[in-house]
Amino acid sequence: MAEIVLFHHAQGLTAGVTAFADELRKAGHVVHSPDLFDGRIFDEIEQGMMFVNELGFGEVIKRGEQAVQNLPSDLVYAGFSLGVVSAQKLAQTRPGARGALLFYSCVPISEFGQAWPKALPVQIHGMDADPIFVGEGDIDAARALIAQAERGELFLYPGDQHYFADSSLPSYDAEATALLLQRVLEFLAAL
C-alpha cells in the first residue's frame, strides 16, 4: 500500500480526476487529491490556464506545497498535466518521496534547482501525438528525466489527446486509461 498525493490538471478537480483517485483507493492505496482551485472547474483547458495565469504558477506551486505540509514525507507524488508541476517539484525536492507518477507532462529537471534523486522511481505517461506533451517538448524533458533515474519508465500511448485518463472529459480514452492504470498499479505494488 502506498500513500499518494494526486494533483489535478488545469480544468480543476474534475469528476474524472476523482474517479481515477477512487480506482487507486479500490486497489488499497491512500489517495489525497487536493483541490488547488478552491472548487473551480473549467470546461476547457484554455479557461483553466487563464485562471492559472491570473493566480500565477508560483501560487499554484505554493498551494501544492501547502497541501502536503501535514502529510508524511514518504509519499508518492502524482499529477495530471498542470498537476505535474507540483508533483514533480515535490518528488524532486522534498526528502522522503517514494515515487512519482507524471501524466501528460514533464518539467525540465533543471527547473527545480537540483538533480532527480537517482533512486527515486518514476513513471511518465503520455500520448505519442499529443500536441502538448510531444509538440511542446515535454517528451524531451521526460526522456532526460528517465535517463537520470535508476528506475524510470516512459510509456507512450497511440493517440493525440492530452487529458486521456479523465473519464469526465471528451478526450477520455478508455483503452489507454486501462493500460495506464494497470501500469500504475504495478509501479505502486513494487514500491
SULFENHU-V640297 format. One line per field, one symbol per residue. psi: psi as a letter, one per 30 degrees, with the letter a starting at -180 (. if undefined). A space follows every 10 residues. Layout:
BEGIN
psi=???
END
This chain:
BEGIN
psi=klkkkjklaf faileeeeee eeeeefgglk kkikjfghfk kkfleeeeee eeeeekeeee eeeeeeffeg llfilkkkkj cefeeeeeee effjkfkflk jjkglkkkef fggllkjefj kkkkklkfgj feeefggeee eeeeeeffke ikkkkkkklg kehfgjfglf fkjeeeeeee eeeeeeeeff .
END
